[in-house]
Amino acid sequence: MNAEPHSLYQAGIGERILIVRLSKPKSGREAPVAAIILGIGMADLAAAARFVRHGWLAMQIRLISDATHFADLARRYDTYDASGVSRCREAMDYVERTHGVRRFVLMGSCALATVCLKTAMADARVTGLVLTNPYVPENFLAWVSLRLRRNLFNARSWLRLLRGRMQLQPGSDPEEVRLRSYTGDVALNSDFPEALQRLATRGVRILMAVSRPEAIVLYCRGRYRKALRQLARRGQIRFEVLPTDSHDLSASEEAAFKLIELIRDWLRSSWGSHESPRHSPRPTAGARGPGLVKSA
């Protein structure tokens, strides 16, 4: 395993991609598929290990190599929106050029899940997607439902209400406002269900995993709910709701473990079994980088 980060540069482009970790199967055989994970959290690290156990090459990347640039949240998302897809395809080009792999599975969370989706739409080399909690702007019905779920049985919420401190109107979260304003690579287009349908028809294998609050947001958008249910019933995608309220699945060891168990089952059912009988360790909170409850 190569754990030394190094950057990818192309003449005339400037700051590009940071390869955080590149892992190869221990068997030494040529990997038939490369998994590119757009993330460096605990869940991403454990997923990379799972892909390698399956006989694939796995590469964790950060789409922005410069640390100062990456730390500036507004600038980071501006870059994702302007060039996320081209940067993801650059990573694919690198793997194809250096390792000869021409089939790719992309994995990303939130806005980076949208980057993965749009890369798959633009590049036929993508044969699989793992999308976790893709960002969907909340509508008012979803906002009410989510706040009721969070506050109904919360004693502090009732205390704030009795003291007149409860927020009864949707807030203007700067992250929410900024993501809503994007129209490029991180914007989830209104034809999201149709995009999934086109990819599934092309033969792309899709795993979509969301936490419970994100499921509420999706379900409150009727056309999304209907399309996801239809695609899942036809076996064209796998859609699962994980028993967690965390948006960042790397923030909780339990959430990360449930996601990895889901990925493991998806690999076996959709891609065939290529693993050794030894089980992978449970991810731990110190790592950097399902009891599944509901299916659409």
Secondary structure as UniProt FT lines:
FT   STRAND          6..8
FT   TURN            11..13
FT   STRAND          17..23
FT   TURN            26..27
FT   STRAND          34..37
FT   HELIX           42..53
FT   TURN            54..55
FT   STRAND          57..62
FT   HELIX           67..71
FT   HELIX           73..99
FT   STRAND          104..109
FT   HELIX           111..122
FT   TURN            124..125
FT   STRAND          126..132
FT   HELIX           140..151
FT   TURN            152..153
FT   HELIX           155..162
FT   TURN            163..164
FT   HELIX           174..181
FT   TURN            185..186
FT   TURN            190..191
FT   HELIX           192..202
FT   STRAND          205..211
FT   HELIX           212..219
FT   HELIX           222..233
FT   TURN            234..235
FT   STRAND          237..242
FT   TURN            249..250
FT   HELIX           253..271
FT   TURN            285..286
FT   STRAND          294..295
//
